[in-house]
């Protein structure tokens, strides 16, 4: 700087103008050096590093490169040059160093953020990441780094010790608790969810009170993100999953079977005893032949031993069309290739109601895939509804407009 001032003074410039010109040239040279160093770092060194990493067998360095960790680190170099050049400007040397140091702290903080993001990306490549996500914990680390960086920057700009600032934070504890309330609640909830294995990425959860019915796609410190089946995205604070009830379908998915629990309603006026003509016709059904023969022999033996008068169907024991139908559906399900036979399968009657007699199918498919499950369920009930008339039964159905029209027509006749 003194050399430049002497040169300008030798050319006839006064002292003030010489100082301004020399400072301007120094600033220009420093910025030029910073620009050149930045270009060399990003255009040359980073390209060389990228070429080396692309040939490397390691995967973690590819993640670091993708997340621009090295680019953030190279951003520190110009700030270091400015910091070390501050002594060229004695009048503002301290302020230049303070601002340059603050910039270095921010650059280091951003680089640390990128490193933490890379750690999360690398961790998510492993299967355990779905059961134990660490994104929420990394966000806590980011908050800690941010607070530490803020304290360091403020102390540098004020030229005070960071310990002095920390001692003053005690009085502001209540304010800090209010500011970081959601972060603290989220951290505690995330730990509870992970420790108790209550929620994982990929789980299907239901929470009707908040419009949630879909797969968990992300768990962070402040939110749990769920993609509903209609492809809408719902976010909810993690602490609500602790304080409120929700249904997790993970048990169903891991069991390998999904439950079918559906009723058909039989018109009770169509229920009757099976006569010989009906039994001989039903014997032709593969699943019923052996059952009808054994059941008929058992009933005949019972009635004979008890001296039952066979002239009336009311006396003794007899097979009914509804009972035979229920046995048929049970055997049909037991022989169905898409039913999980290691789980419960039953066909039962429920309490009669105004819609008729409910016959409930309770079984499990051997798949948990939604589309396959719905197709299997539909195929089963397609068949059941089609065979009901073979047993002399009728499905209950509320009168439609056309039914009422036919009734009116019959009355008019």
Secondary structure, 3 states (H helix, E strand, C coil): CHHHHHHHHHCCCCHHHHHHHHHHHHHHHHHHHHHHHHHHHHHHHHHHHHHHHHHCCCCHHHHHHHCCHHHHHHHHHHHHHHHHCHHHCHHHHHHHHHHHHHHHHHHHHHHHHHHHHHHHHHHCCCCHHHHCCCHHHHHHHHHHHHHHHHHHHHHHHHCCCHHHHHHHHHHHHHHHHHHCHHHHHHHHHHHHHHHCCCCCCCCEEEEHHHCEEEEEEEECCCCEEEEECCCCEEEECHHHHHHCCCEECHHHHHHCCCEEEEEEEECHHHCCECCHHHHHHHCCCCCCHHHHHHHHHHHHHHHHHCCCCCCCCCCCCCCEHHHHHHHHHHHHHHCCCCECCCCCCEEEECCCECCEEEEEEEEEECCCCHHHHHHHHHHHHHHHHHHHHHHCCCECCCCCHHHHHHHHHHHHC
